[in-house]
Amino acid sequence: MTIKNMIDINKLRDNLEQFKQAAIAKHKDINFEQIISLDDQRKTLQKQSDDLKHQQKVAGQERNIELAKKLKTDIQKIQDEYITVKEQLDAWLASVPNLIHPDVPDGKDEDDNVVVKTVWDIPTFDFEVKDHQTLGEDLGMIDKEKAAEVTGARFFYLKGDIVKLQYAIIQYTFDTLTNEEVIKEVVAKNNLDVSTKPFQLVIPPLMIKYDTAEKMWRLHPKDDRYCLEQDKLMLIWSAEHSLGPIHMNETFDEKELPVRYVACTPAFRREAWTYGKDTRGILRTHQFDKIEMETFATKENGEGEQDLIVALQCHLVESLWLPYQLIAICKGDMWSIDYRQMDINTYIPAQKTYRETHTSDRMTDFQARRLNIKVKREDGTKEVVHMNDATAFALWRIIIAIMENNQQEDGSIKIPTILQSYMGGQEFIGK
């Protein structure tokens, strides 16, 4: 499978050193010299083909039938060679990772990520802290054993008030992101110069075609995806996998942007290579629920979109009064597709550490070029849009944080104040 719209070859030529450094930082082995050589061959073959076509036209005008036939054969030979070279070039271009924002910290892996800020003090307890699985099992709300019998390891039944808590978080998040007044407050608080346009609710497909997943740079590593080989469909890892292509092969009018979407879907992950890691509880599972944001903007507003998204993520976590850290992901720990990545890690008392609950990915035009999503400017020119995606809440992980940070000595759980109205005024789970 070859993606037709990859890295802009002219952009790569103009910024060759930056692309080389980005590939090195993201641990990608890219033969840039081969790419340039193939592009040179492509240009030469294109010129030869154009010259021969001109000669063929002249021969036809002069009624030189024998020469015209010979030129036709020569043209076909060059075009066949052109196709071979172009396919090789496209294959290389499809593997080139995105550039890296100048503000992204240097580093090789997660140990080099940088804490931008820490919010709220971690809680102290005058009783023995329980982890979320023990709390959930004691309350009869997490059933691992029956799920293992029915489906297998790393699946769970959630029951009772934990389910009500999840739906409360979903509705609260939807109410926040679709409310322009709340977005205005967040914009003002963070001194942002961005649109206050609210997010639009979407229920997207839970499966996407292989070629669509490839355009999103989400098909591989395939061993970690749940794939339906007979139908060439992949179950989504996250709502952004099917939100991103929602405008595939379309062109926006400039006045329409930004366009912002939010969706809550199940997410399916095989979690290959993680066996024995985080196997207790619902932290790392094969199926979970997630609220995801996706935005489309002009190139000059793409960074502002990510700044707004991160501010909204912080607003949502702070409103639950959960201790967290905002993290700038270093060059070596970013996805290949990312230009800049910011995470939120929320404190988990039983583990005595912060764990990832949110990610924000700025893609620039990387995905949009592959998806062929453009914007028509007011002057009539067309450009590729810029895309961002981000977590509003990884629901099971934030439920873990709520359960463990808000646990009481009697084993009950205090419901965050902002969510109590969404649970009929209920203040505790388990009392």
C-alpha positions as CSV (number, residue, x, y, z in Angstrom):
1,M,0.0,0.0,0.0
2,T,1.5,3.4,-1.1
3,I,0.1,6.6,0.3
4,K,-0.3,9.2,-2.5
5,N,-0.1,12.3,-0.3
6,M,3.0,12.2,1.9
7,I,5.7,14.7,3.0
8,D,5.9,17.5,0.5
9,I,9.1,16.7,-1.4
10,N,9.8,20.4,-1.9
11,K,9.4,21.1,1.8
12,L,11.8,18.2,2.5
13,R,14.4,19.5,0.0
14,D,14.2,23.0,1.6
15,N,14.4,21.6,5.1
16,L,16.6,18.5,4.6
17,E,18.7,18.9,7.7
18,Q,15.7,19.4,9.9
19,F,14.1,16.3,8.5
20,K,17.3,14.3,9.0
21,Q,17.5,15.4,12.7
22,A,13.9,14.7,13.3
23,A,14.3,11.1,11.9
24,I,17.4,10.5,14.1
25,A,15.6,11.9,17.2
26,K,12.5,9.7,16.5
27,H,14.7,6.6,16.0
28,K,13.8,6.3,12.3
29,D,16.3,5.0,9.7
30,I,15.5,7.0,6.6
31,N,17.8,7.1,3.5
32,F,17.4,10.8,2.6
33,E,20.1,10.6,-0.1
34,Q,18.1,7.8,-1.8
35,I,15.0,10.0,-1.6
36,I,16.8,13.0,-3.2
37,S,18.3,10.7,-5.9
38,L,14.9,9.2,-6.7
39,D,13.3,12.6,-6.9
40,D,16.1,13.8,-9.3
41,Q,15.4,10.7,-11.4
42,R,11.7,11.4,-11.4
43,K,12.3,15.0,-12.6
44,T,14.7,13.8,-15.4
45,L,12.3,11.2,-16.6
46,Q,9.4,13.7,-16.5
47,K,11.4,16.1,-18.6
48,Q,12.4,13.4,-21.1
49,S,8.8,12.3,-21.4
50,D,7.6,15.9,-22.0
51,D,10.3,16.5,-24.6
52,L,9.4,13.3,-26.5
53,K,5.7,14.1,-26.4
54,H,6.5,17.5,-28.0
55,Q,8.6,15.7,-30.6
56,Q,5.7,13.3,-31.2
57,K,3.3,16.2,-31.7
58,V,5.6,17.8,-34.2
59,A,6.0,14.5,-36.1
60,G,2.3,14.1,-36.2
61,Q,1.9,17.6,-37.6
62,E,4.5,16.8,-40.3
63,R,2.8,13.4,-41.1
64,N,6.0,11.5,-40.2
65,I,4.1,8.4,-39.1
66,E,7.1,6.2,-38.7
67,L,8.9,8.6,-36.3
68,A,5.6,9.2,-34.4
69,K,5.3,5.4,-33.8
70,K,8.9,5.2,-32.6
71,L,8.4,8.1,-30.3
72,K,5.3,6.5,-28.9
73,T,7.3,3.4,-28.0
74,D,10.1,5.5,-26.4
75,I,7.5,7.5,-24.4
76,Q,5.9,4.4,-23.0
77,K,9.3,3.0,-22.0
78,I,10.1,6.2,-20.1
79,Q,6.7,6.4,-18.5
80,D,7.0,2.8,-17.3
81,E,10.4,3.7,-15.7
82,Y,8.8,6.9,-14.3
83,I,6.1,4.8,-12.6
84,T,8.7,2.5,-11.0
85,V,10.8,5.4,-9.7
86,K,7.7,7.3,-8.5
87,E,6.5,4.2,-6.5
88,Q,9.9,3.9,-4.9
89,L,10.0,7.6,-4.0
90,D,6.4,7.5,-2.6
91,A,7.3,4.5,-0.4
92,W,10.2,6.3,1.1
93,L,8.3,9.6,1.5
94,A,5.5,7.7,3.3
95,S,8.0,6.6,5.9
96,V,9.4,10.0,6.7
97,P,8.4,11.3,10.2
98,N,7.1,14.7,10.9
99,L,9.4,17.6,11.8
100,I,9.8,18.7,15.4
101,H,8.8,21.9,17.1
102,P,11.8,24.0,18.2
103,D,10.5,24.0,21.8
104,V,10.4,20.2,22.2
105,P,13.0,19.1,24.8
106,D,16.0,17.1,23.7
107,G,16.0,13.5,24.9
108,K,16.0,9.8,24.0
109,D,13.1,8.4,26.0
110,E,10.5,9.0,28.6
111,D,13.1,9.6,31.3
112,D,14.0,12.8,29.5
113,N,10.5,14.3,29.4
114,V,10.1,17.6,31.2
115,V,7.6,18.6,33.9
116,V,6.2,22.0,32.8
117,K,4.1,22.4,36.0
118,T,2.7,20.4,38.9
119,V,-0.8,21.3,40.1
120,W,-2.3,20.4,43.6
121,D,-0.5,18.7,46.4
122,I,-0.6,14.9,46.5
123,P,-3.1,13.6,49.1
124,T,-2.1,12.2,52.5
125,F,-4.0,9.5,54.2
126,D,-4.1,8.4,57.9
127,F,-5.1,4.9,56.9
128,E,-3.7,2.2,54.6
129,V,-4.3,3.1,51.0
130,K,-6.1,0.6,48.8
131,D,-5.6,0.4,45.0
132,H,-8.6,0.9,42.7
133,Q,-9.0,-2.8,42.0
134,T,-9.3,-3.6,45.7
135,L,-11.7,-0.7,46.2
136,G,-13.8,-1.7,43.2
137,E,-13.9,-5.4,44.2
138,D,-14.9,-4.6,47.8
139,L,-17.7,-2.4,46.5
140,G,-18.8,-5.1,44.0
141,M,-18.2,-2.8,41.0
142,I,-15.1,-4.3,39.3
143,D,-15.3,-7.9,38.2
144,K,-12.1,-9.3,36.7
145,E,-12.7,-13.0,37.2
146,K,-16.0,-13.3,35.3
147,A,-14.6,-11.1,32.4
148,A,-11.6,-13.4,32.2
149,E,-13.9,-16.4,32.0
150,V,-16.1,-14.8,29.4
151,T,-13.4,-13.1,27.2
152,G,-9.9,-13.4,28.6
153,A,-7.3,-11.5,30.5
154,R,-7.3,-7.7,30.7
155,F,-11.1,-7.4,30.2
156,F,-13.4,-6.3,33.0
157,Y,-17.0,-5.9,33.9
158,L,-17.7,-2.5,35.6
159,K,-20.9,-2.3,37.5
160,G,-23.1,0.0,39.6
161,D,-21.9,3.5,40.7
162,I,-18.6,3.3,38.8
163,V,-20.6,3.1,35.6
164,K,-22.7,6.1,36.8
165,L,-19.4,7.9,37.5
166,Q,-18.2,7.2,34.0
167,Y,-21.3,8.6,32.4
168,A,-21.2,11.6,34.7
169,I,-17.7,12.4,33.5
170,I,-18.8,12.0,29.9
171,Q,-21.7,14.3,30.2
172,Y,-19.7,16.9,32.2
173,T,-17.0,16.8,29.5
174,F,-19.5,17.2,26.7
175,D,-21.2,20.1,28.5
176,T,-17.8,21.8,29.0
177,L,-16.5,21.4,25.4
178,T,-19.8,22.4,23.7
179,N,-20.2,25.5,25.9
180,E,-18.7,28.6,24.3
181,E,-18.9,30.6,27.5
182,V,-16.7,28.0,29.3
183,I,-14.2,28.0,26.4
184,K,-14.2,31.9,26.5
185,E,-13.2,31.6,30.2
186,V,-10.4,29.2,29.5
187,V,-9.1,31.3,26.7
188,A,-9.1,34.4,28.9
189,K,-7.5,32.7,31.8
190,N,-4.7,31.4,29.7
191,N,-4.3,34.6,27.6
192,L,-4.8,32.7,24.4
193,D,-5.5,34.4,21.0
194,V,-7.8,31.7,19.5
195,S,-11.3,31.2,18.4
196,T,-13.8,30.4,21.2
197,K,-15.9,28.2,18.8
198,P,-17.3,25.2,20.7
199,F,-16.7,21.5,19.9
200,Q,-19.3,19.5,17.9
201,L,-20.4,16.1,19.3
202,V,-19.8,13.1,17.0
203,I,-20.4,9.4,17.1
204,P,-17.8,8.0,14.7
205,P,-17.2,4.5,13.3
206,L,-15.4,2.1,15.6
207,M,-13.6,0.5,12.6
208,I,-11.6,2.0,9.7
209,K,-10.2,0.7,6.5
210,Y,-6.6,-0.3,6.4
211,D,-5.7,2.3,3.9
212,T,-7.3,5.0,6.0
213,A,-5.4,3.8,9.0
214,E,-2.2,4.0,7.0
215,K,-3.0,7.6,6.0
216,M,-3.5,8.4,9.7
217,W,-0.1,6.6,10.3
218,R,-2.0,4.4,12.8
219,L,-2.0,0.9,11.1
220,H,1.4,-0.1,12.4
221,P,2.7,-1.8,14.5
222,K,-0.1,-4.1,13.2
223,D,0.6,-6.7,15.9
224,D,-0.8,-4.2,18.5
225,R,-4.0,-3.6,16.6
226,Y,-7.2,-5.7,16.5
227,C,-7.7,-6.3,12.7
228,L,-10.4,-8.0,10.7
229,E,-8.3,-9.4,7.9
230,Q,-11.2,-10.7,5.9
231,D,-12.7,-7.2,5.7
232,K,-9.4,-5.2,5.8
233,L,-10.7,-3.2,8.8
234,M,-9.0,-2.1,12.0
235,L,-10.7,-1.5,15.3
236,I,-9.8,2.0,16.4
237,W,-7.3,2.6,19.2
238,S,-9.0,5.9,19.9
239,A,-11.8,8.1,18.5
240,E,-9.2,10.3,16.7
241,H,-8.5,7.4,14.3
242,S,-12.0,7.8,12.7
243,L,-12.4,11.5,13.6
244,G,-9.3,12.5,11.7
245,P,-10.6,11.2,8.3
246,I,-14.0,12.8,8.7
247,H,-13.1,15.4,6.1
248,M,-10.9,13.2,3.9
249,N,-10.7,14.4,0.3
250,E,-12.6,17.6,1.2
251,T,-11.8,21.3,1.1
252,F,-12.9,23.8,3.7
253,D,-13.7,27.4,3.1
254,E,-11.3,29.5,5.2
255,K,-14.2,31.0,7.2
256,E,-15.3,27.6,8.4
257,L,-12.1,27.0,10.4
258,P,-11.4,26.0,13.0
259,V,-13.6,22.9,13.1
260,R,-13.6,21.1,16.4
261,Y,-15.0,17.7,17.3
262,V,-15.4,15.6,20.4
263,A,-16.4,12.0,20.7
264,C,-16.5,9.2,23.3
265,T,-15.8,5.7,22.0
266,P,-14.5,2.4,23.1
267,A,-10.8,1.9,22.3
268,F,-9.3,-1.5,21.4
269,R,-5.6,-2.3,22.0
270,R,-3.9,-5.7,22.0
271,E,-1.2,-4.2,24.3
272,A,1.4,-6.4,22.6
273,W,4.8,-6.5,24.4
274,T,3.3,-5.4,27.7
275,Y,2.5,-8.7,29.2
276,G,3.4,-8.7,32.9
277,K,3.2,-4.9,32.9
278,D,0.4,-3.0,34.7
279,T,-1.7,-6.2,34.7
280,R,-3.5,-5.4,38.0
281,G,-6.7,-3.4,37.6
282,I,-8.1,-1.4,34.8
283,L,-5.0,0.7,34.0
284,R,-3.8,-1.2,30.9
285,T,-6.6,-3.2,29.3
286,H,-7.6,-4.4,25.8
287,Q,-10.8,-2.5,25.8
288,F,-11.6,0.8,27.5
289,D,-13.5,4.0,26.9
290,K,-12.0,7.4,25.9
291,I,-13.2,10.9,25.1
292,E,-11.1,12.4,22.3
293,M,-10.9,15.9,20.7
294,E,-10.0,16.5,17.0
295,T,-9.5,19.9,15.4
296,F,-8.8,21.3,11.9
297,A,-7.3,24.8,11.4
298,T,-5.3,27.0,9.1
299,K,-1.5,26.6,9.4
300,E,-1.1,29.9,11.3
301,N,-3.7,28.8,13.9
302,G,-2.5,25.2,14.4
303,E,-0.3,25.9,17.3
304,G,-3.0,28.0,19.0
305,E,-5.4,25.1,18.7
306,Q,-3.0,22.8,20.7
307,D,-2.5,25.6,23.3
308,L,-6.3,25.7,23.7
309,I,-6.6,22.0,23.9
310,V,-3.9,21.7,26.6
311,A,-5.6,24.5,28.5
312,L,-8.9,22.6,28.3
313,Q,-7.3,19.4,29.5
314,C,-5.8,21.2,32.5
315,H,-9.2,22.8,33.2
316,L,-11.0,19.5,33.2
317,V,-8.5,17.7,35.5
318,E,-8.3,20.7,37.9
319,S,-12.1,20.8,38.1
320,L,-12.0,17.3,39.5
321,W,-9.4,18.4,42.1
322,L,-6.9,15.7,41.0
323,P,-3.1,16.3,41.4
324,Y,-1.4,16.3,38.1
325,Q,1.7,17.2,36.1
326,L,1.8,18.8,32.7
327,I,4.6,17.1,30.7
328,A,6.5,18.3,27.6
329,I,7.4,15.0,25.7
330,C,11.0,14.9,24.5
331,K,12.0,14.3,20.9
332,G,12.8,10.6,21.4
333,D,9.6,9.8,23.2
334,M,7.2,11.4,20.6
335,W,5.2,9.6,18.0
336,S,6.8,9.8,14.6
337,I,3.7,11.7,13.4
338,D,3.9,14.4,16.1
339,Y,5.4,17.9,15.7
340,R,4.8,18.6,19.4
341,Q,3.3,16.4,22.1
342,M,2.1,17.4,25.6
343,D,0.9,14.9,28.2
344,I,-0.9,15.1,31.5
345,N,0.1,12.6,34.2
346,T,-2.3,12.3,37.1
347,Y,-1.3,11.1,40.6
348,I,-2.2,7.5,41.5
349,P,-1.8,7.1,45.3
350,A,-1.4,3.3,45.4
351,Q,1.5,3.5,43.0
352,K,2.9,6.6,44.6
353,T,3.5,8.1,41.2
354,Y,1.9,10.1,38.3
355,R,0.5,8.1,35.4
356,E,-0.4,9.2,31.9
357,T,-4.1,10.1,31.5
358,H,-4.0,12.7,28.7
359,T,-2.1,13.3,25.5
360,S,-2.2,16.2,23.1
361,D,-0.7,15.7,19.6
362,R,0.0,18.5,17.2
363,M,0.3,17.1,13.7
364,T,0.7,20.2,11.6
365,D,-0.1,19.2,7.9
366,F,1.3,15.7,8.3
367,Q,-1.9,13.7,8.5
368,A,-4.0,16.2,6.5
369,R,-1.7,15.9,3.5
370,R,-2.0,12.1,3.5
371,L,-5.8,12.5,3.9
372,N,-6.1,15.2,1.3
373,I,-7.8,17.7,3.5
374,K,-7.4,21.3,2.3
375,V,-8.6,24.8,2.9
376,K,-9.5,27.4,0.3
377,R,-8.2,30.7,1.3
378,E,-10.0,34.0,0.7
379,D,-7.6,34.8,-2.2
380,G,-8.6,31.5,-3.9
381,T,-5.4,29.5,-3.2
382,K,-5.6,26.1,-1.5
383,E,-3.5,24.8,1.3
384,V,-3.4,21.7,3.4
385,V,-5.0,22.2,6.8
386,H,-3.3,21.6,10.2
387,M,-4.7,19.0,12.6
388,N,-4.6,18.4,16.3
389,D,-5.9,15.5,18.4
390,A,-6.0,15.1,22.1
391,T,-7.5,13.2,25.0
392,A,-10.3,14.8,27.0
393,F,-10.4,11.9,29.4
394,A,-9.1,8.3,29.2
395,L,-12.1,7.3,31.3
396,W,-10.9,4.2,33.1
397,R,-7.6,5.9,34.0
398,I,-9.3,9.0,35.3
399,I,-11.7,6.8,37.3
400,I,-8.7,5.1,38.8
401,A,-7.4,8.5,39.9
402,I,-10.8,9.6,41.3
403,M,-11.2,6.3,43.2
404,E,-7.7,6.3,44.7
405,N,-7.3,10.0,45.5
406,N,-10.8,10.3,47.0
407,Q,-11.0,7.0,48.9
408,Q,-12.3,7.1,52.5
409,E,-11.2,5.0,55.5
410,D,-14.4,3.0,55.3
411,G,-13.7,2.0,51.7
412,S,-16.2,4.5,50.1
413,I,-15.2,7.0,47.5
414,K,-15.9,10.8,47.5
415,I,-17.4,11.9,44.2
416,P,-15.8,15.1,42.9
417,T,-18.1,18.0,43.6
418,I,-18.4,19.0,39.9
419,L,-19.8,15.6,39.1
420,Q,-22.3,15.2,41.9
421,S,-25.1,17.0,40.1
422,Y,-24.6,14.5,37.2
423,M,-25.2,11.7,39.7
424,G,-28.4,13.0,41.1
425,G,-26.7,14.8,44.0
426,Q,-24.9,11.7,45.2
427,E,-21.8,12.5,47.2
428,F,-20.2,9.1,47.8
429,I,-19.9,5.8,46.2
430,G,-20.2,3.0,48.7
431,K,-22.0,4.8,51.5
